[in-house]
């Protein structure tokens, strides 16, 4: 019965979700090309607030727990597990003062209103997983941008979404590249719980009533740790807090 009820609710959600992306696409263009980076960044933050409200149509609730004071005057690397596309708007909104930029797959760089535009023009990096050498070079360039501008790099080191909440092993190459090229960064590990439940039936219909919880763990300074040890520590922090 719940799945049957979710069909019409999902249609309503997609209508509002799509409208938000379509409306904010020209807004982003105007903000960036007329008013510059800061205006564009604010438009992206507001877009993602709207996307959070759209998710409420599904009965989805969000809790973002961050007990730590993280400085804004140095680069940070946000590392998180990944369960669904609904992982992204809360990070952009709740971490907005850190200017989050994403390591994303190249396929998202075209065809999606607002999202593709922001990924191409907002400071994120698009990588082709089939071309590892080019991907590493792109991440290095991205890392220098993060280092020089005190932004936040967001990476999901599992490489792909977990469809049942069970974490996948971290892929280390991207993290090592970021650590090497952003030595002054603070790493902020985040555990995401229950986001996978929005895709429990697949892409359609959406799952209803998920309570998605984001838990920020103890930040760690890159230059105070061996890189491989740091990755193991971060992976342990994140995965031990996953609720199955």
C-alpha positions as CSV (number, residue, x, y, z in Angstrom):
1,X,0.0,0.0,0.0
2,X,2.8,2.4,0.8
3,X,4.5,1.8,-2.5
4,X,1.2,2.3,-4.3
5,X,0.6,5.6,-2.5
6,X,4.2,6.7,-3.4
7,X,3.5,6.8,-7.2
8,X,1.3,10.0,-7.2
9,X,3.4,11.6,-4.5
10,X,6.6,11.0,-6.5
11,X,5.0,12.6,-9.6
12,X,4.2,15.7,-7.6
13,X,7.7,15.7,-6.2
14,X,9.3,15.4,-9.7
15,X,7.1,18.3,-11.0
16,X,8.3,20.7,-8.3
17,X,11.9,19.4,-8.4
18,X,12.0,19.9,-12.1
19,X,10.5,23.4,-11.9
20,X,13.1,24.4,-9.3
21,X,15.9,23.3,-11.6
22,X,14.4,25.0,-14.7
23,X,13.7,28.3,-12.8
24,X,17.1,28.5,-11.2
25,X,19.1,27.7,-14.4
26,X,18.6,31.2,-15.9
27,X,18.9,32.7,-12.4
28,X,22.4,31.1,-12.1
29,X,23.4,32.4,-15.5
30,X,22.4,35.9,-14.7
31,X,24.0,35.9,-11.3
32,X,27.3,34.6,-12.6
33,X,27.6,36.6,-15.8
34,X,26.2,39.9,-14.5
35,X,27.0,40.0,-10.8
36,X,29.9,37.5,-10.5
37,X,30.9,34.5,-8.3
38,X,29.3,35.6,-5.0
39,X,25.9,36.1,-6.5
40,X,26.1,32.8,-8.3
41,X,27.2,31.0,-5.2
42,X,24.2,32.5,-3.3
43,X,21.8,31.4,-6.1
44,X,23.1,27.9,-5.8
45,X,22.6,27.8,-2.1
46,X,19.0,29.0,-2.4
47,X,18.4,26.5,-5.1
48,X,19.4,23.7,-2.8
49,X,17.2,25.0,0.0
50,X,14.3,24.8,-2.5
51,X,15.4,21.2,-3.4
52,X,15.3,20.4,0.3
53,X,11.7,21.7,0.5
54,X,10.8,19.7,-2.5
55,X,12.0,16.6,-0.8
56,X,9.6,17.4,2.1
57,X,6.8,16.5,-0.4
58,X,8.0,12.9,-0.1
59,X,7.8,13.1,3.7
60,X,11.6,13.3,3.8
61,X,13.1,15.0,6.9
62,X,16.7,16.1,7.3
63,X,18.8,16.4,10.4
64,X,22.3,17.9,10.1
65,X,24.4,17.4,13.3
66,X,27.6,19.5,13.4
67,X,28.9,20.2,16.9
68,X,32.3,21.4,15.6
69,X,33.5,24.9,14.9
70,X,35.3,24.7,11.5
71,X,37.3,27.7,10.3
72,X,36.3,29.5,7.1
73,X,39.7,31.0,6.4
74,X,41.4,27.8,5.2
75,X,40.5,25.0,2.8
76,X,38.5,22.0,3.9
77,X,37.9,18.6,2.4
78,X,34.5,17.1,3.1
79,X,34.5,13.3,2.9
80,X,31.3,11.4,3.0
81,X,29.6,8.1,2.3
82,X,27.1,8.3,-0.6
83,X,23.6,6.8,-0.7
84,X,21.5,8.9,-3.1
85,X,21.4,12.2,-4.9
86,X,19.5,13.6,-1.9
87,X,22.9,13.6,-0.1
88,X,24.0,16.7,-2.0
89,X,21.5,19.5,-1.3
90,X,21.9,19.3,2.5
91,X,25.7,19.5,2.2
92,X,25.5,22.5,-0.1
93,X,23.0,24.3,2.1
94,X,24.3,23.4,5.6
95,X,27.9,23.8,4.6
96,X,27.3,26.9,2.4
97,X,29.6,29.2,4.2
98,X,32.5,26.9,3.2
99,X,31.7,27.2,-0.5
100,X,31.4,23.4,-1.2
101,X,32.6,22.2,-4.6
102,X,32.3,18.6,-5.8
103,X,34.4,15.9,-7.4
104,X,31.7,14.6,-9.7
105,X,31.4,12.2,-12.6
106,X,31.6,13.8,-16.1
107,X,28.1,12.5,-17.1
108,X,26.5,15.1,-14.8
109,X,28.2,17.9,-16.6
110,X,25.5,18.1,-19.3
111,X,21.8,17.6,-19.7
112,X,20.6,18.5,-16.2
113,X,19.3,22.0,-15.8
114,X,20.9,24.0,-13.0
115,X,23.0,21.0,-11.8
116,X,25.1,20.7,-14.9
117,X,25.6,24.5,-15.2
118,X,26.8,24.7,-11.6
119,X,29.2,21.8,-11.9
120,X,30.7,23.3,-15.0
121,X,30.9,26.9,-13.9
122,X,30.8,26.9,-10.1
123,X,34.3,25.5,-9.3
124,X,33.6,21.8,-9.2
125,X,35.5,19.2,-11.2
126,X,34.1,16.6,-13.6
127,X,36.1,13.4,-14.0
128,X,35.9,10.5,-16.4
129,X,36.4,7.3,-14.4
130,X,37.4,5.5,-17.6
131,X,40.4,7.9,-17.9
132,X,42.3,7.7,-14.6
133,X,45.3,9.7,-15.7
134,X,43.2,12.6,-16.9
135,X,41.1,12.4,-13.8
136,X,44.1,12.7,-11.5
137,X,45.3,15.7,-13.5
138,X,41.8,17.3,-13.2
139,X,41.7,16.7,-9.5
140,X,45.1,18.3,-9.0
141,X,44.0,21.4,-10.8
142,X,40.8,21.4,-8.7
143,X,42.8,21.0,-5.5
144,X,44.9,24.0,-6.4
145,X,41.7,26.0,-6.8
146,X,40.5,24.8,-3.4
147,X,43.8,25.6,-1.8
148,X,44.2,29.1,-3.3
149,X,40.6,30.2,-2.6
150,X,39.9,28.5,0.8
151,X,37.0,26.6,-0.6
152,X,35.6,23.1,0.4
153,X,36.2,20.1,-1.8
154,X,33.5,17.5,-1.4
155,X,34.3,13.9,-2.4
156,X,32.4,10.6,-2.1
157,X,35.3,8.1,-2.1
158,X,33.1,5.0,-2.4
159,X,33.0,6.0,-6.1
160,X,29.3,5.1,-6.4
161,X,26.2,5.1,-4.3
162,X,25.4,2.4,-1.8
163,X,21.9,1.2,-2.7
164,X,21.2,-0.5,0.7
165,X,23.2,1.6,3.1
166,X,26.1,-0.9,3.4
167,X,29.3,1.1,2.8
168,X,31.6,0.3,0.0
169,X,35.4,0.3,0.4
170,X,36.9,3.7,-0.1
171,X,38.9,4.3,-3.3
172,X,42.0,6.1,-2.2
173,X,43.5,7.8,-5.3
174,X,41.2,10.8,-5.3
175,X,41.7,11.4,-1.6
176,X,45.5,11.0,-1.8
177,X,45.6,13.5,-4.7
178,X,43.6,16.0,-2.6
179,X,45.7,15.5,0.5
180,X,48.9,16.0,-1.5
181,X,47.8,19.2,-3.2
182,X,45.8,20.8,-0.3
183,X,48.3,20.3,2.5
184,X,46.7,23.1,4.6
185,X,43.3,21.6,4.5
186,X,41.1,20.4,7.3
187,X,39.3,17.1,6.6
188,X,35.6,17.0,7.7
189,X,34.2,13.5,7.7
190,X,30.4,13.1,7.4
191,X,28.2,10.0,7.8
192,X,24.9,10.0,5.9
193,X,22.2,7.6,7.2
194,X,18.9,6.6,5.6
195,X,19.3,8.4,2.3
196,X,19.2,5.1,0.4
197,X,15.6,4.6,1.6
198,X,14.4,7.2,-0.9
199,X,15.5,4.8,-3.6
200,X,14.2,1.6,-2.0
201,X,12.0,1.0,-5.0
202,X,14.5,2.2,-7.5
203,X,14.3,5.6,-9.3
204,X,10.5,5.4,-9.5
205,X,8.6,5.6,-7.3
206,X,10.6,7.3,-4.6
207,X,10.5,6.0,-1.1
208,X,8.4,8.0,1.4
209,X,9.1,9.2,4.9
210,X,12.9,8.8,5.1
211,X,14.6,10.6,8.0
212,X,18.1,11.4,6.5
213,X,20.7,12.1,9.2
214,X,24.0,13.8,8.6
215,X,26.6,13.4,11.3
216,X,29.8,15.5,11.2
217,X,32.8,13.9,12.9
218,X,35.9,15.3,14.5
219,X,37.8,17.4,11.8
220,X,41.4,16.4,11.2
221,X,44.3,18.4,9.8
222,X,45.9,16.9,6.7
223,X,49.4,18.1,7.6
224,X,49.3,16.4,11.0
225,X,48.8,12.8,9.7
226,X,50.3,10.3,7.3
227,X,48.0,10.3,4.3
228,X,47.2,6.5,4.2
229,X,46.6,6.5,8.0
230,X,44.3,9.5,7.7
231,X,42.2,7.7,5.0
232,X,41.8,4.7,7.3
233,X,40.8,6.9,10.2
234,X,38.3,8.8,8.1
235,X,36.8,5.6,6.7
236,X,36.5,4.2,10.2
237,X,34.8,7.4,11.5
238,X,32.3,7.4,8.7
239,X,31.5,3.7,8.4
240,X,31.2,3.0,12.1
241,X,28.4,5.6,12.4
242,X,26.3,4.0,9.6
243,X,23.1,2.5,10.9
244,X,21.9,-0.5,8.9
